Amino acid sequence: MKIELNKNGNALIISVSGRLDIAGAPELEKVVNSELEGITDLTFDFKELEYISSAGLRVLLIAIKKMNAQGNMVVKHANDVVMEVFEVTGFIDLMNVE
């Protein structure tokens, strides 16, 4: 898994590629816990994300809770496999997916 950050003022784009699973989730959780202070617009770009596990969903839930208190969060470019996980787990109702 690879994570890239693009910060512009109060906006942050977190691009994730590869597989967001038990191996990579702790790395993304560190980013979420350390980079969201002062951020009012958070975008997860999943254009290159192949798969997300329950460990990855847990990190997204942490981000959702933080951003509900301080701004907006959107997930963009999720593939069909990731979208199916969002739909089956109900995450599609917890966040803005474009």
C-alpha atoms as one frame of an Amber mdcrd trajectory, in Angstrom:
protein
   0.000   0.000   0.000   1.139   3.533  -0.768  -0.169   6.774   0.740   0.327
  10.229  -0.777  -0.716  13.506   0.864  -1.541  16.741  -0.926  -2.324  19.604
   1.446  -3.581  22.984   0.289  -4.571  25.304   3.135  -7.460  23.678   5.011
  -7.894  20.977   2.360  -6.158  17.600   2.388  -6.232  14.882  -0.249  -5.103
  11.442   0.886  -4.454   9.168  -2.095  -4.226   5.475  -1.283  -3.050   2.817
  -3.730  -2.759  -0.940  -3.470  -4.557  -2.883  -0.739  -5.859  -1.228   2.415
  -5.851  -4.211   4.748  -4.520  -5.263   8.146  -0.953  -4.664   6.969  -1.467
  -1.097   5.763  -4.279   0.168   7.991  -2.000   1.185  10.897   0.018   3.411
   8.547  -3.123   5.157   7.294  -4.400   5.484  10.865  -1.186   7.330  11.807
  -1.785   9.740   8.921  -5.420  10.298   9.933  -4.462  10.896  13.560  -1.588
  13.264  12.776  -2.659  15.221   9.681  -6.300  16.239  10.235  -5.819  19.075
  12.697  -7.098  22.261  11.060  -8.422  20.387   8.026 -11.970  21.282   7.023
 -12.015  19.512   3.635 -10.747  15.922   3.535 -10.735  13.866   0.349  -9.741
  10.233   0.101  -8.746   9.488  -3.495  -9.129   5.743  -4.037  -8.449   5.754
  -7.796  -5.551   3.317  -7.300  -7.042   1.388  -4.349  -7.633  -2.255  -5.269
  -9.178  -3.572  -2.043 -10.307  -2.463   1.411 -10.711  -4.753   4.426 -12.489
  -4.256   7.741  -9.211  -2.849   9.127  -9.306  -0.176   6.429 -12.969   0.531
   7.153 -12.086   1.084  10.806  -9.604   3.797   9.796 -12.230   5.426   7.585
 -14.616   5.410  10.549 -12.010   7.256  12.637 -11.703   9.847   9.846 -15.497
  10.143   9.528 -15.862  10.863  13.254 -13.088  13.468  13.208 -14.390  15.199
  10.099 -18.014  15.221  11.293 -16.755  17.466  14.101 -14.612  19.784  11.984
 -15.584  19.751   8.322 -16.399  17.611   5.297 -15.056  14.306   4.045 -15.506
  12.761   0.614 -14.293   9.529  -0.977 -13.588   9.719  -4.696 -12.823   7.262
  -7.486 -13.578   4.036  -5.586 -13.644   0.993  -7.875 -16.502  -1.528  -8.006
 -14.897  -3.882  -5.466 -14.425  -1.094  -2.901 -17.914   0.292  -3.602 -19.412
  -3.138  -2.977 -17.678  -3.281   0.414 -19.059   0.191   1.232 -22.567  -0.883
   0.222 -22.575  -4.251   2.029 -21.224  -2.736   5.260 -23.447   0.353   5.198
 -20.477   2.726   4.936 -22.077   4.176   1.822 -24.598   5.838   4.178 -21.944
   7.210   6.560 -19.904   9.231   4.083 -20.071  11.169   0.847 -18.878   8.961
  -2.037 -18.367  10.453  -5.489
